[in-house]
Amino acid sequence: MFMTIISCYPLRGDDISIVCASLIRSIKLLISCLPFSPLSRQDLVSWKMALDKRQLPEVDRNCLFKLSGYIDIDKINTAAWPALAADLDAGDQSITALAFGFTRLFQPNKPVTKGQA
C-alpha cells in the first residue's frame, strides 16, 4: 500500500514522513478497534469526549478526585483524565452517569456492554 502511494504521488522527504506517521496511527487504531477486543469504560469516555469537545481541560489527580470521588483513580490512564473530567462536568447528562450510574468505583478497564456504548 505504501509503495502504491509513493508511485501515484511524487512525495518529498517531509511528505513521506507524514504519510508514514499517518499509516502508523491508522494501524494502531485498527489494532485497538478489532471486534474481539472489548471497549473499556475509559476508552468509551475518551473517544466520546474527543468527538464532542474540541478542547479538554487540564486535570491533575487531586482535581479529578474532587470532581468524581472515584477511589480507583490510580487505575485510570492519565491520558483519559481530561476526557473524564469534561464528561463529569455535564452532571446528570454525562456518559458516566447515564451508562454506569453514580458510583465510587469507575473500574476503567471493565468492558462496556452494547447498551452502555
Phi and psi restraints in degrees (value plus and minus 20) as a CYANA .aco file:
   2 PHE   PHI     -83.0   -43.0
   2 PHE   PSI     -60.1   -20.1
   3 MET   PHI     -85.9   -45.9
   3 MET   PSI     -54.0   -14.0
   4 THR   PHI     -83.9   -43.9
   4 THR   PSI     -61.9   -21.9
   5 ILE   PHI     -83.0   -43.0
   5 ILE   PSI     -63.8   -23.8
   6 ILE   PHI     -86.0   -46.0
   6 ILE   PSI     -60.8   -20.8
   7 SER   PHI     -92.7   -52.7
   7 SER   PSI     -47.2    -7.2
   8 CYS   PHI    -102.3   -62.3
   8 CYS   PSI     -53.4   -13.4
   9 TYR   PHI    -147.6  -107.6
   9 TYR   PSI     105.1   145.1
  10 PRO   PHI     -89.5   -49.5
  10 PRO   PSI      99.5   139.5
  11 LEU   PHI    -134.9   -94.9
  11 LEU   PSI     124.7   164.7
  12 ARG   PHI    -109.3   -69.3
  12 ARG   PSI     156.1   196.1
  13 GLY   PHI     -78.5   -38.5
  13 GLY   PSI     -62.8   -22.8
  14 ASP   PHI     -85.1   -45.1
  14 ASP   PSI     -59.3   -19.3
  15 ASP   PHI     -85.0   -45.0
  15 ASP   PSI     -58.1   -18.1
  16 ILE   PHI     -84.4   -44.4
  16 ILE   PSI     -60.7   -20.7
  17 SER   PHI     -86.8   -46.8
  17 SER   PSI     -54.7   -14.7
  18 ILE   PHI     -87.3   -47.3
  18 ILE   PSI     -63.2   -23.2
  19 VAL   PHI     -83.4   -43.4
  19 VAL   PSI     -62.7   -22.7
  20 CYS   PHI     -82.2   -42.2
  20 CYS   PSI     -64.4   -24.4
  21 ALA   PHI     -82.7   -42.7
  21 ALA   PSI     -60.1   -20.1
  22 SER   PHI     -85.2   -45.2
  22 SER   PSI     -61.6   -21.6
  23 LEU   PHI     -84.5   -44.5
  23 LEU   PSI     -60.5   -20.5
  24 ILE   PHI     -83.4   -43.4
  24 ILE   PSI     -63.5   -23.5
  25 ARG   PHI     -81.6   -41.6
  25 ARG   PSI     -61.4   -21.4
  26 SER   PHI     -84.6   -44.6
  26 SER   PSI     -60.5   -20.5
  27 ILE   PHI     -86.5   -46.5
  27 ILE   PSI     -62.6   -22.6
  28 LYS   PHI     -82.7   -42.7
  28 LYS   PSI     -61.2   -21.2
  29 LEU   PHI     -85.2   -45.2
  29 LEU   PSI     -61.4   -21.4
  30 LEU   PHI     -82.3   -42.3
  30 LEU   PSI     -63.5   -23.5
  31 ILE   PHI     -84.9   -44.9
  31 ILE   PSI     -60.1   -20.1
  32 SER   PHI     -95.9   -55.9
  32 SER   PSI     -35.0     5.0
  33 CYS   PHI    -126.9   -86.9
  33 CYS   PSI      -3.8    36.2
  34 LEU   PHI     -82.3   -42.3
  34 LEU   PSI     123.5   163.5
  35 PRO   PHI     -82.2   -42.2
  35 PRO   PSI     -47.3    -7.3
  36 PHE   PHI    -104.8   -64.8
  36 PHE   PSI     -20.6    19.4
  37 SER   PHI    -118.7   -78.7
  37 SER   PSI      93.0   133.0
  38 PRO   PHI     -88.2   -48.2
  38 PRO   PSI     128.8   168.8
  39 LEU   PHI    -106.8   -66.8
  39 LEU   PSI     105.8   145.8
  40 SER   PHI    -105.7   -65.7
  40 SER   PSI     145.5   185.5
  41 ARG   PHI     -81.0   -41.0
  41 ARG   PSI     -64.4   -24.4
  42 GLN   PHI     -88.3   -48.3
  42 GLN   PSI     -52.6   -12.6
  43 ASP   PHI     -88.1   -48.1
  43 ASP   PSI     -60.7   -20.7
  44 LEU   PHI     -79.9   -39.9
  44 LEU   PSI     -68.4   -28.4
  45 VAL   PHI     -85.8   -45.8
  45 VAL   PSI     -62.5   -22.5
  46 SER   PHI     -82.3   -42.3
  46 SER   PSI     -66.2   -26.2
  47 TRP   PHI     -88.1   -48.1
  47 TRP   PSI     -61.4   -21.4
  48 LYS   PHI     -84.6   -44.6
  48 LYS   PSI     -64.1   -24.1
  49 MET   PHI     -89.3   -49.3
  49 MET   PSI     -53.3   -13.3
  50 ALA   PHI     -83.9   -43.9
  50 ALA   PSI     -52.6   -12.6
  51 LEU   PHI     -99.9   -59.9
  51 LEU   PSI     -56.5   -16.5
  52 ASP   PHI    -103.0   -63.0
  52 ASP   PSI     -57.1   -17.1
  53 LYS   PHI    -130.6   -90.6
  53 LYS   PSI     119.3   159.3
  54 ARG   PHI    -101.1   -61.1
  54 ARG   PSI     -54.9   -14.9
  55 GLN   PHI    -153.8  -113.8
  55 GLN   PSI     111.4   151.4
  56 LEU   PHI    -122.8   -82.8
  56 LEU   PSI     129.2   169.2
  57 PRO   PHI     -92.5   -52.5
  57 PRO   PSI     137.5   177.5
  58 GLU   PHI    -104.8   -64.8
  58 GLU   PSI     111.3   151.3
  59 VAL   PHI    -155.2  -115.2
  59 VAL   PSI     119.1   159.1
  60 ASP   PHI    -130.7   -90.7
  60 ASP   PSI     157.4   197.4
  61 ARG   PHI     -80.4   -40.4
  61 ARG   PSI     -66.1   -26.1
  62 ASN   PHI     -85.0   -45.0
  62 ASN   PSI     -60.4   -20.4
  63 CYS   PHI     -83.3   -43.3
  63 CYS   PSI     -64.5   -24.5
  64 LEU   PHI     -85.9   -45.9
  64 LEU   PSI     -58.2   -18.2
  65 PHE   PHI     -84.9   -44.9
  65 PHE   PSI     -62.2   -22.2
  66 LYS   PHI     -84.7   -44.7
  66 LYS   PSI     -57.6   -17.6
  67 LEU   PHI     -93.5   -53.5
  67 LEU   PSI     -60.8   -20.8
  68 SER   PHI    -122.3   -82.3
  68 SER   PSI     -58.9   -18.9
  69 GLY   PHI      59.6    99.6
  69 GLY   PSI     -12.6    27.4
  70 TYR   PHI     -87.0   -47.0
  70 TYR   PSI     113.4   153.4
  71 ILE   PHI    -111.0   -71.0
  71 ILE   PSI     -26.2    13.8
  72 ASP   PHI    -130.6   -90.6
  72 ASP   PSI      17.8    57.8
  73 ILE   PHI     -80.7   -40.7
  73 ILE   PSI     -53.3   -13.3
  74 ASP   PHI     -85.1   -45.1
  74 ASP   PSI     -40.7    -0.7
  75 LYS   PHI    -104.8   -64.8
  75 LYS   PSI     -35.8     4.2
  76 ILE   PHI    -102.0   -62.0
  76 ILE   PSI     113.9   153.9
  77 ASN   PHI     -82.2   -42.2
  77 ASN   PSI     113.4   153.4
  78 THR   PHI     -82.3   -42.3
  78 THR   PSI     -45.2    -5.2
  79 ALA   PHI     -89.0   -49.0
  79 ALA   PSI     -42.0    -2.0
  80 ALA   PHI    -109.9   -69.9
  80 ALA   PSI     -30.2     9.8
  81 TRP   PHI     -77.7   -37.7
  81 TRP   PSI     -67.3   -27.3
  82 PRO   PHI     -81.4   -41.4
  82 PRO   PSI     -60.4   -20.4
  83 ALA   PHI     -86.4   -46.4
  83 ALA   PSI     -59.9   -19.9
  84 LEU   PHI     -85.7   -45.7
  84 LEU   PSI     -61.4   -21.4
  85 ALA   PHI     -84.7   -44.7
  85 ALA   PSI     -61.9   -21.9
  86 ALA   PHI     -84.3   -44.3
  86 ALA   PSI     -57.7   -17.7
  87 ASP   PHI     -87.9   -47.9
  87 ASP   PSI     -64.9   -24.9
  88 LEU   PHI     -85.1   -45.1
  88 LEU   PSI     -44.3    -4.3
  89 ASP   PHI     -85.8   -45.8
  89 ASP   PSI     -40.7    -0.7
  90 ALA   PHI     -97.2   -57.2
  90 ALA   PSI     -27.7    12.3
  91 GLY   PHI      50.1    90.1
  91 GLY   PSI    -147.7  -107.7
  92 ASP   PHI     -88.4   -48.4
  92 ASP   PSI     -38.6     1.4
  93 GLN   PHI    -115.3   -75.3
  93 GLN   PSI     -10.9    29.1
  94 SER   PHI     -93.9   -53.9
  94 SER   PSI     137.5   177.5
  95 ILE   PHI     -81.5   -41.5
  95 ILE   PSI     -63.4   -23.4
  96 THR   PHI     -83.4   -43.4
  96 THR   PSI     -58.3   -18.3
  97 ALA   PHI     -92.5   -52.5
  97 ALA   PSI     -63.9   -23.9
  98 LEU   PHI     -92.6   -52.6
  98 LEU   PSI     -61.2   -21.2
  99 ALA   PHI    -109.6   -69.6
  99 ALA   PSI     -58.7   -18.7
 100 PHE   PHI    -128.7   -88.7
 100 PHE   PSI     -32.0     8.0
 101 GLY   PHI      61.3   101.3
 101 GLY   PSI     159.6   199.6
 102 PHE   PHI    -108.9   -68.9
 102 PHE   PSI      94.4   134.4
 103 THR   PHI    -161.9  -121.9
 103 THR   PSI     139.4   179.4
 104 ARG   PHI    -113.1   -73.1
 104 ARG   PSI     -38.6     1.4
 105 LEU   PHI    -127.4   -87.4
 105 LEU   PSI      99.7   139.7
 106 PHE   PHI    -100.5   -60.5
 106 PHE   PSI     -53.4   -13.4
 107 GLN   PHI      31.0    71.0
 107 GLN   PSI      48.5    88.5
 108 PRO   PHI     -81.3   -41.3
 108 PRO   PSI     -49.1    -9.1
 109 ASN   PHI    -116.1   -76.1
 109 ASN   PSI     -15.9    24.1
 110 LYS   PHI     -91.5   -51.5
 110 LYS   PSI     110.7   150.7
 111 PRO   PHI     -86.6   -46.6
 111 PRO   PSI     124.0   164.0
 112 VAL   PHI    -109.4   -69.4
 112 VAL   PSI     135.0   175.0
 113 THR   PHI    -107.7   -67.7
 113 THR   PSI     150.5   190.5
 114 LYS   PHI     -83.0   -43.0
 114 LYS   PSI     -56.4   -16.4
 115 GLY   PHI     -85.0   -45.0
 115 GLY   PSI     -57.7   -17.7
 116 GLN   PHI     -92.6   -52.6
 116 GLN   PSI     -54.3   -14.3
